[in-house]
Amino acid sequence: MNLTRRQFLLSSVASFGTTLFPMLGGLYAASSDATNTKAAYPSFSVLNRITYGSTPANLEHFNKIGLKQYLEEQLNPVDFDDQSCNERLSKATLHIEYKENKDYKALSEDRPLNSLNKPAEELWKLADNSNKMDYKERVRPAQEVRTATWIRAVYSKWQLHEIMVEFWHNHFNVHAFSNQNIGATFPLYDTIMRKHCFGNFRALLEDVSQSSAMLFYLNNAKSVASPANENYARELFELHTLGADHYYNNLYNRWREVPGAVEGHPIGYIDQDVYEAARAFTGWTIEDGANTGKGTIFPKTGKFTYFDGWHDNYQKRVLGVEFDPNSPPMADGKKVLDLVAAHPGTAIHLCTKICRRLVSDNPPESLIKNAVQIWTSTAGQPDQIKSTVRAIILSPEFIEMQGQKMKRPLEYVISFLRATDADVTPNENLFYAITGAGYKQFEWVTPTGHPDVAQYWLNTNTMLSNWNTLENLFAGWFKAASFSLASKTPSYIKTSQQIVEYWYERLVGTAPSKETTDILMNFMPYELEPDHLPDIHSKDFEDRLNNVVTLIGMLPHFHLR
């Protein structure tokens, strides 16, 4: 990027007011262009939040059928009715390369995504150390999930489904590459999110608790009585269900002092609840071929199993509820899941997070309260999450609150690829690019998942990395996308000013102000003629058009959704 362009971008960021994110010092604000978006293009704004970015095709479809019908289509996806995306998945390849070793030969090849639908037994062969292979082979399934995630995010017609799959992956975060057991079986974990993302939270919670990814990530796969490993139990309370706001850490083991606990309805949890829940989950493990220590050996299937010889069968107390000793197999753990899933604190914690993802960093209490009511009233229904998401998106608050979320690097790049109708072939270069911007897809180290507030992402590293990613995509350095912007530009475009106006509106959702248009016209590396276009088939025109669109994508307006 040359100096004049960088100066322009930095000045455009610095010139923003302080009305949208005053707590961040005014870097992002509702400029005149953003205000126009709210007034004139509500459909664009809605799509920008319930998809990975508006495209001319889905904007036209949305405007034709309206929000309610469009939303119902998105909430009820039909997998076989996504031919274009499914074809891309079937034809996609991902490079794999490693050096020769005494146990195996060197390899360098582009390989199809063969792991996505394999059963546990097949995937577990990659985790089995008795099978000699390079580590890249062992975690290849996780890499394929990442590739498929990009393809679906860019091309799937079921965009809201992809948004919610990403939400649940982030909520139940595991580091897919921290352990070969996780990396090898990661497609099974992704399947859980895809199966339940609009379903029932209690069902989702149980499938997560029995997944090899979560069992190995939080060390519950080897948890045995005396003492039980508390890692999973602690994150179950603190992150997955009630949330840290309902943690009474000052009480420790004085459970009777938690309001409502004596009646069996505590308003929060304490450390003692974590320890007791950890005991309840002892014996929940994976058939990994290990010695049980009780005279038997697990088979090598990679499937969930319960081993009673590891379970703590004594009485327990969780959230003020007494557990009888010697309960039936798995009854203790399932009872814990029942209690935390039904707790009012879980409804508040989860609904707040969903509202934050779809609406605003600071969602209004009225919106959260209504979502909690829907969540609670549908707790026993198979479409609990779907009903809650529907209520949030159809709420007055959702319609009124536009442009109040900053795109994280993943959705920033994907929204640009969608807006430009790029031909995308995801590869490791693209994965590394968003990692450099701070978004560590499927490899965020801590169980917390990626932050979902602008304050974390609004920094020079993320901004510069985002800008560089767009430039590198157009330069072809990543070999991850190709563009044909001239063919996407309508034939009625006759002047360079019309180019700026058309592509600005296509990416941002509103016509640019005269000031923005003038600045874009004045700060091109190639000066555009104001009254006519050069030969649209020339390399010079392609370079000019690419630079215009790249700059628009770098502007603060495009970073908002």
For each residue, the residues with C-beta under 8 A, 3 or more apart:
1: 5 6 467 468 471
2: 5 6 525
3: 6 7
4: 7 8 523 525
5: 1 2 8 9 523 525 551
6: 1 2 3 9 10
7: 3 4 10 11
8: 4 5 11 12 519 523 551
9: 5 6 12 13 467 551 554 555
10: 6 7 13 14
11: 7 8 14 15
12: 8 9 15 16 519 555 556
13: 9 10 16 27 463 556
14: 10 11 27
15: 11 12
16: 12 13 26 27 28 29 31 556
17: 20 26 29 30 31
18: 21 22 25 26 29
19: 22 29 30
20: 17 28 29 30 34 403 404 560
21: 18 24 26 27 28 29 454 458
22: 18 19 26
23: 455
24: 21 27 28 454 455 458
25: 18
26: 16 17 18 21 22 29
27: 13 14 16 21 24 458 556
28: 16 20 21 24 406 454 458 556 559 560
29: 16 17 18 19 20 21 26 34
30: 17 19 20 34 35 38 403
31: 16 17 34 35 513 556 557
32: 35 36 513
33: 36 37 508 510 511 512 513 516 557
34: 20 29 30 31 37 38 403 510 557 560
35: 30 31 32 38 39
36: 32 33 39 40 41 510 511 513
37: 33 34 40 41 44 45 402 403 508 509 510 557
38: 30 34 35 41 42 45 402 403
39: 35 36
40: 36 37 510
41: 36 37 38 44 45 509 510
42: 38 45 46 399 402
43: 46 47 59 62 63 67
44: 37 41 47 48 54 59 509 510
45: 37 38 41 42 48 49 402 403 509 561
46: 42 43 49 50 62 67 393 398 399
47: 43 44 50 51 53 54 58 59 62
48: 44 45 51 53 54 415 509 561
49: 45 46 358 359 398 405 561
50: 46 47 71 74 159 160 163 358 393
51: 47 48 54 58 159 160 163 418
52: 153 154 159 162 163 411 414 415 418
53: 47 48 411 414 415 416 418 419 561
54: 44 47 48 51 58 59 418 419 509
55: 58 59 418 419 421
56: 59 60 421 506
57: 60 61
58: 47 51 54 55 61 62 157 159
59: 43 44 47 54 55 56 62 63
60: 56 57 63 64
61: 57 58 64 65 70
62: 43 46 47 58 59 65 66 67 70
63: 43 59 60 66
64: 60 61
65: 61 62 69 70 73
66: 62 63 69 70
67: 43 46 62 70 71 393 394
68: 71 72 394
69: 65 66 72 73
70: 61 62 65 66 67 73 74
71: 50 67 68 74 75 160 390 393 394
72: 68 69 75 76
73: 65 69 70 76 77
74: 50 70 71 77 158 159 160 161
75: 71 72 160 198 386 389 390
76: 72 73
77: 73 74 81 82 157 158 161
78: 81 82
79: 82
80: 86
81: 77 78 157
82: 77 78 79 85 86 156 157 158
83: 86 87
84: 87 88 155 157
85: 82 88 89 151 152 155 156 157
86: 80 82 83 89 90
87: 83 84 90 91
88: 84 85 91 92 151 155
89: 85 86 92 113 116 148 151 152
90: 86 87 112
91: 87 88 112
92: 88 89 112 113 147 148 151 425 426
93: 110 111 112 113
94: 110 111 113 143 144 147 426 427 428
95: 108 109 110 111 427 428
96: 107 108 109 110 111 136 137 140 143
97: 107 108 109 136
98: 101 106 107 134 136 137
99: 106
100: 104 105 106
101: 98 104 134
102:
103: 132 133
104: 100 101 107 132 133 134
105: 100
106: 98 99 100
107: 96 97 98 104 134
108: 95 96 97
109: 95 96 97
110: 93 94 95 96
111: 93 94 95 96 114
112: 90 91 92 93
113: 89 92 93 94 116 144 147 148
114: 111 118 144
115: 118 123 140 141 144 145 187
116: 89 113 141 144 145 148 187 190
117: 187
118: 114 115 122 123 141 187
119: 122 123
120: 123 124 185 188 212 301 302 303
121: 124 125 301 302 303
122: 118 119 125
123: 115 118 119 120 126 127 141 184 185 187 188 302
124: 120 121 127 128 184 185 288 300 301 302
125: 121 122 128 131
126: 123 131 133 137 138 140 141 180 183 184
127: 123 124 138 180 181 183 184 185 288 302
128: 124 125 131 289 300
129:
130: 289
131: 125 126 128
132: 103 104
133: 103 104 126 137 138
134: 98 101 104 107 137 138
135: 138 139 180
136: 96 97 98 139 140 143
137: 96 98 126 133 134 140
138: 126 127 133 134 135 180 183 184
139: 135 136 142 143 176 177 180 183 184 186
140: 96 115 126 136 137 143 144 183
141: 115 116 118 123 126 144 145 183 184 185 186 187
142: 139 145 146 176 177 182 183 184 186 442
143: 94 96 136 139 140 146 147 428
144: 94 113 114 115 116 140 141 147 148 187
145: 115 116 141 142 148 149 176 186 187 190 442
146: 142 143 149 150 176 426 431 441 442
147: 92 94 113 143 144 150 151 426 427
148: 89 92 113 116 144 145 151 152 190
149: 145 146 152 153 162 165 166 190 441
150: 146 147 153 154 414 424 426 430
151: 85 88 89 92 147 148 154 155 156 424 426
152: 85 89 148 149 155 156 162
153: 52 149 150 156 162 166 410 411 414
154: 52 150 151 414 417 418 422 424
155: 84 85 88 151 152 424
156: 82 85 151 152 153 159 161 162
157: 58 77 81 82 84 85
158: 74 77 82 161 162
159: 50 51 52 58 74 156 162 163
160: 50 51 71 74 75 163 164 389
161: 74 77 156 158 164 165 194 197 198
162: 52 149 152 153 156 158 159 165 166
163: 50 51 52 159 160 166 167 357 358
164: 160 161 167 168 197 198 385 389
165: 149 161 162 168 169 190 193 194 197
166: 149 153 162 163 169 170 410
167: 163 164 170 171 197 353 354 357
168: 164 165 171 172 193 196 197 204
169: 165 166 172 173 190 193 442 449
170: 166 167 173 444 449 450 452
171: 167 168 239 240 350 353 449
172: 168 169 193 208 214 240
173: 169 170 444 446 447 448 449 450
174: 178 182 189 213 214 217 218 442 447
175: 178 179 182 217 442 443 444 445
176: 139 142 145 146 182 183 186 189 213 442 443
177: 139 142 182 183 442 443
178: 174 175 182 217 443 445
179: 175 182 183 216 217
180: 126 127 135 138 139 183 184
181: 127 184 185 212 216 286 288
182: 142 174 175 176 177 178 179 185 186 189 212 213 216 217
183: 126 127 138 139 140 141 142 176 177 179 180 186
184: 123 124 126 127 138 139 141 142 180 181 302
185: 120 123 124 127 141 181 182 188 189 211 212 213 302
186: 139 141 142 145 176 182 183 189 190 213 442
187: 115 116 117 118 123 141 144 145 190 191
188: 120 123 185 191 192 211 212 213
189: 174 176 182 185 186 192 193 211 212 213 214
190: 116 145 148 149 165 169 186 187 193 194
191: 187 188 194 195
192: 188 189 195 196 204 207 208 211
193: 165 168 169 172 189 190 196 197
194: 161 165 190 191 197
195: 191 192 199 207
196: 168 192 193 199 200 203 204 207 385
197: 161 164 165 167 168 193 194 204 385
198: 75 161 164 383 385 386 389
199: 195 196 203 204 382 383 384 385 386
200: 196 203 204 379 380 381 382 383 384 385
201: 204 205 341 346 350 375 379 384 385
202: 205 206 337 338 341 342 379
203: 196 199 200 206 207 382
204: 168 192 196 197 199 200 201 207 208 385
205: 201 202 208 209 240 241 337 340 341
206: 202 203 209 210 334 337
207: 192 195 196 203 204 210 211
208: 172 192 204 205 211 214 240
209: 205 206 214 215 232 236 281 284 333 337
210: 206 207 215 284 304
211: 185 188 189 192 207 208 214 215 304
212: 120 181 182 185 188 189 215 216 221 286 302 304
213: 174 176 182 185 186 188 189 216 217
214: 172 174 189 208 209 211 217 218 220 232
215: 209 210 211 212 218 220 221 232 284 285 286 304
216: 179 181 182 212 213 219 221 286
217: 174 175 178 179 182 213 214 447
218: 174 214 215 231 232 235 447
219: 216 222 223 229 231 232
220: 214 215 223 229 231 232 233 281 284 285
221: 212 215 216 284 285 286 288
222: 219 229 285
223: 219 220 228 229 232 278 281 282 283 284 285 310
224: 228 282 283 310
225: 228 279 282 310 311 312 313
226: 312
227:
228: 223 224 225 233 275 278 279 281 282 312
229: 219 220 222 223 232 278
230: 233 234 274 275 278
231: 218 219 220 234 235
232: 209 214 215 218 219 220 223 229 235 236 278 281
233: 220 228 230 236 237 274 275 277 278 280 281 336
234: 230 231 237 238 274 278
235: 218 231 232 238 239 240 447
236: 209 232 233 239 240 241 277 336 340
237: 233 234 240 241 242 247 269 273 274 277 340
238: 234 235 242 243 244 247
239: 171 235 236 243 244 447 448 449
240: 171 172 205 208 235 236 237 340
241: 205 236 237 340 341 343 345 346 349 350
242: 237 238 245 246 247 268 269 340 343 345 346 349
243: 238 239 246 247 345 346 348 349
244: 238 239 247
245: 242 345 348 349
246: 242 243 267 268 269 343 345 349
247: 237 238 242 243 244 268 269 270
248: 251 258 268 269 270
249: 252 270 271
250:
251: 248 254 255 257 258 270
252: 249 270 271 272
253: 270 271 272
254: 251 257 258 270
255: 251 258 261 266 270 272 273 317 320
256: 261 262
257: 251 254 261
258: 248 251 254 255 261 266 267 268 269 270 320
259: 266 267
260: 263 264 265 266 267 320
261: 255 256 257 258 264 265 266 319 320
262: 256 320
263: 260 320
264: 260 261 319 320 321
265: 260 261 320
266: 255 258 259 260 261 269 319 320
267: 246 258 259 260 344 345
268: 242 246 247 248 258 345
269: 237 242 246 247 248 258 266 273 274 319
270: 247 248 249 251 252 253 254 255 258 273 274
271: 249 252 253 274 275
272: 252 253 255 275 276 317
273: 237 255 269 270 276 277 318 319
274: 230 233 234 237 269 270 271 277 278
275: 228 230 233 271 272 278 279
276: 272 273 279 280 316 317 318 323
277: 233 236 237 273 274 280 281 318 336
278: 223 228 229 230 232 233 234 274 275 281 282
279: 225 228 275 276 282 312 314 316 332
280: 233 276 277 312 316 318 323 332 333 335 336
281: 209 220 223 228 232 233 277 278 284 332 333 336
282: 223 224 225 228 278 279 310 311 312
283: 223 224 306 307 308 309 310 311 330
284: 209 210 215 220 221 223 281 304 306 330 333
285: 215 220 221 222 223 288 298 304 305 306 307 310
286: 181 212 215 216 221 298 302 303 304 305
287: 298 299 300 301 302 303 304 305
288: 124 127 181 221 285 298 300 302
289: 128 130 297 298 299 300
290: 297 298
291: 296 297 298
292: 295 296 297 298 307 309 310
293: 309
294: 307 309 310
295: 292
296: 291 292
297: 289 290 291 292
298: 285 286 287 288 289 290 291 292 305 307
299: 287 289
300: 124 128 287 288 289
301: 120 121 124 287
302: 120 121 123 124 127 184 185 212 286 287 288
303: 120 121 286 287
304: 210 211 212 215 284 285 286 287
305: 285 286 287 298
306: 283 284 285 311 329 330
307: 283 285 292 294 298 310 311
308: 283 311 329
309: 283 292 293 294
310: 223 224 225 282 283 285 292 294 307
311: 225 282 283 306 307 308 329 332
312: 225 226 228 279 280 282 316
313: 225 325 326 327
314: 279 325
315: 322 323 324 325
316: 276 279 280 312 322 323 332
317: 255 272 276 320 321 322 323
318: 273 276 277 280 321 323 335 336 339
319: 261 264 266 269 273 339 340 343
320: 255 258 260 261 262 263 264 265 266 317
321: 264 317 318 335 339
322: 315 316 317
323: 276 280 315 316 317 318 327 332 335
324: 315 327
325: 313 314 315
326: 313
327: 313 323 324 331 332 335
328: 331
329: 306 308 311
330: 283 284 306 333 334
331: 327 328 334 335
332: 279 280 281 311 316 323 327 335 336
333: 209 280 281 284 330 336 337
334: 206 330 331 337 338
335: 280 318 321 323 327 331 332 338 339
336: 233 236 277 280 281 318 332 333 339 340
337: 202 205 206 209 333 334 340 341
338: 202 334 335 341 342
339: 318 319 321 335 336 342 343
340: 205 236 237 240 241 242 319 336 337 343 346
341: 201 202 205 241 337 338 346 379
342: 202 338 339 346 379
343: 241 242 246 319 339 340 346 347
344: 267 347 348 372 376
345: 241 242 243 245 246 267 268 348 349
346: 201 241 242 243 340 341 342 343 349 350
347: 343 344 350 351 372 375 376
348: 243 245 344 345 351 352 368 372
349: 241 242 243 245 246 345 346 352 353
350: 171 201 241 346 347 353 354 375
351: 347 348 354 355 368 371 372 375 388
352: 348 349 355 356 363 368
353: 167 171 349 350 356 357 452
354: 167 350 351 357 358 371 388 389 392
355: 351 352 358 359 360 363 367 368 371 392
356: 352 353 359 360 361 362 363 452 453
357: 163 167 353 354 452
358: 49 50 163 354 355 389 392 393 398
359: 49 355 356 363 367 392 397 398 401 404 405
360: 355 356 363 364 401 404 405
361: 356 404 405 452 453 454 455
362: 356
363: 352 355 356 359 360 367 368 397
364: 360 367 368 397 401
365: 368 369
366: 369 370 397
367: 355 359 363 364 370 371 392 395 397 398
368: 348 351 352 355 363 364 365 371 372
369: 365 366 372 373
370: 366 367 373 374 391 395
371: 351 354 355 367 368 374 375 388 391 392
372: 344 347 348 351 368 369 375 376
373: 369 370 376 377
374: 370 371 377 378 387 388 391
375: 201 347 350 351 371 372 378 379 384 387 388
376: 344 347 372 373 379
377: 373 374
378: 374 375 381 383 384 387 388
379: 200 201 202 341 342 375 376 384
380: 200 384
381: 200 378 384 387
382: 199 200 203
383: 198 199 200 378 386 387
384: 199 200 201 375 378 379 380 381 387 388
385: 164 196 197 198 199 200 201 204 388 389
386: 75 198 199 383 389 390
387: 374 375 378 381 383 384 390 391
388: 351 354 371 374 375 378 384 385 391 392
389: 75 160 164 198 354 358 385 386 392 393
390: 71 75 386 387 393 394
391: 370 371 374 387 388 394 395
392: 354 355 358 359 367 371 388 389 395 398
393: 46 50 67 71 358 389 390 398
394: 67 68 71 390 391 398
395: 367 370 391 392 398 399
396: 399 400
397: 359 363 364 366 367 400 401
398: 46 49 358 359 367 392 393 394 395 401
399: 42 46 395 396 402
400: 396 397
401: 359 360 364 397 398 404
402: 37 38 42 45 399
403: 20 30 34 37 38 45 560 561
404: 20 359 360 361 401 560
405: 49 359 360 361 454 560 561
406: 28 454 457 458 559 560 561
407: 411 412 415 559 560 561
408: 411 412 439 450 452 457
409: 412 413 434 437 438 439 457 462 465 466 469
410: 153 166 413 414 434 439 441
411: 52 53 153 407 408 414 415 561
412: 407 408 409 415 416 437 466 558 559
413: 409 410 416 417 430 433 434 466 469 470 473
414: 52 53 150 153 154 410 411 417 418
415: 48 52 53 407 411 412 418 419 558 561
416: 53 412 413 419 420 422 470 473 507 553 558
417: 154 413 414 420 422 424 473 481
418: 51 52 53 54 55 154 414 415 421 422
419: 53 54 55 415 416 506 507 553
420: 416 417 483 485 488 507 549
421: 55 56 418 484 488
422: 154 416 417 418 473 481 482 483
423: 481 482 483 484
424: 150 151 154 155 417 480 481
425: 92 479 480 481
426: 92 94 146 147 150 151 430 431 480
427: 94 95 147 430 431 478 479 480
428: 94 95 143 431 432
429: 432 433 477 478 479 480
430: 150 413 426 427 433 434 478 480 481
431: 146 426 427 428 434 435 441
432: 428 429 435 436
433: 413 429 430 436 437 465 468 469 472 478
434: 409 410 413 430 431 437 439 441 465 469
435: 431 432 438 439 440 441 443
436: 432 433 461 465
437: 409 412 433 434 461 462 465 466 469
438: 409 435 456 457 459 461 462 465
439: 408 409 410 434 435 450
440: 435 443 444 445 450
441: 146 149 410 431 434 435
442: 142 145 146 169 174 175 176 177 186
443: 175 176 177 178 435 440
444: 170 173 175 440 448 449 450
445: 175 178 440
446: 173
447: 173 174 217 218 235 239
448: 173 239 444 451
449: 169 170 171 173 239 444
450: 170 173 408 439 440 444
451: 448 456 457
452: 170 353 356 357 361 408
453: 356 361 456 457
454: 21 24 28 361 405 406 457 458
455: 23 24 361 458
456: 438 451 453 459
457: 406 408 409 438 451 453 454 462
458: 21 24 27 28 406 454 455 462 463
459: 438 456 462 463
460: 463 464
461: 436 437 438 464 465
462: 409 437 438 457 458 459 465 466
463: 13 458 459 460 466 467 559
464: 460 461 467 468
465: 409 433 434 436 437 438 461 462 468 469
466: 409 412 413 437 462 463 469 470 554 559
467: 1 9 463 464 470 471 554
468: 1 433 464 465 471 472
469: 409 413 433 434 437 465 466 472 473 478
470: 413 416 466 467 473 474 550 553 554
471: 1 467 468 474 475 550
472: 433 468 469 475 477 478
473: 413 416 417 422 469 470 476 478 480 481 483
474: 470 471 483 546 550
475: 471 472
476: 473 479 482
477: 429 472
478: 427 429 430 433 469 472 473 481
479: 425 427 429 476
480: 424 425 426 427 429 430 473
481: 417 422 423 424 425 430 473 478
482: 422 423 476
483: 420 422 423 473 474 546
484: 421 423 487 488
485: 420 488 489 503 542 545 546 549
486: 489 536 537 541 542 545
487: 484
488: 420 421 484 485
489: 485 486 493 499 502 503 536 545
490: 493 502
491:
492: 498
493: 489 490 498 499 502 533
494: 498 532 533
495: 498 499 529 530 531 532 533
496: 499 500 521 528 529 530 533 544
497: 500 501 517 521 530
498: 492 493 494 495 501 502
499: 489 493 495 496 502 503 528 533 545 548
500: 496 497 503 504 512 517 520 521 548 552
501: 497 498 504 505 511 512 517
502: 489 490 493 498 499 505 506
503: 485 489 499 500 506 507 548 549 552
504: 500 501 507 508 510 511 512 516 517 520 552
505: 501 502 508 509 510 511 512
506: 56 419 502 503
507: 416 419 420 503 504 549 552 553 558
508: 33 37 504 505 512 552 555 557 558
509: 37 41 44 45 48 54 505
510: 33 34 36 37 40 41 44 504 505
511: 33 36 501 504 505
512: 33 500 501 504 505 508 516 517 520
513: 31 32 33 36 516 517
514: 517 518
515: 518 519
516: 33 504 512 513 519 520 555
517: 497 500 501 504 512 513 514 520 521
518: 514 515 521 522
519: 8 12 515 516 522 523
520: 500 504 512 516 517 523 524 548 551 552
521: 496 497 500 517 518 524 528 530
522: 518 519
523: 4 5 8 519 520 551
524: 520 521 527 528 544 547 548 551
525: 2 4 5 547
526: 540 543 544 547
527: 524
528: 496 499 521 524 544 548
529: 495 496 532 533 534
530: 495 496 497 521
531: 495
532: 494 495 529
533: 493 494 495 496 499 529 536 541
534: 529 538 540 541 544
535: 538 540 541
536: 486 489 533 541
537: 486 541
538: 534 535 541 542
539: 542 543
540: 526 534 535 543 544
541: 486 533 534 535 536 537 538 544 545
542: 485 486 538 539 545 546
543: 526 539 540 546 547
544: 496 524 526 528 534 540 541 547 548
545: 485 486 489 499 541 542 548 549
546: 474 483 485 542 543 549 550
547: 524 525 526 543 544 550 551
548: 499 500 503 520 524 528 544 545 551 552
549: 420 485 503 507 545 546 552 553
550: 470 471 474 546 547 553 554
551: 5 8 9 520 523 524 547 548 554 555
552: 500 503 504 507 508 520 548 549 555 558
553: 416 419 470 507 549 550 558
554: 9 466 467 470 550 551 558
555: 9 12 508 516 551 552 558 559
556: 12 13 16 27 28 31 559 560
557: 31 33 34 37 508 560
558: 412 415 416 507 508 552 553 554 555
559: 28 406 407 412 463 466 555 556
560: 20 28 34 403 404 405 406 407 556 557
561: 45 48 49 53 403 405 406 407 411 415
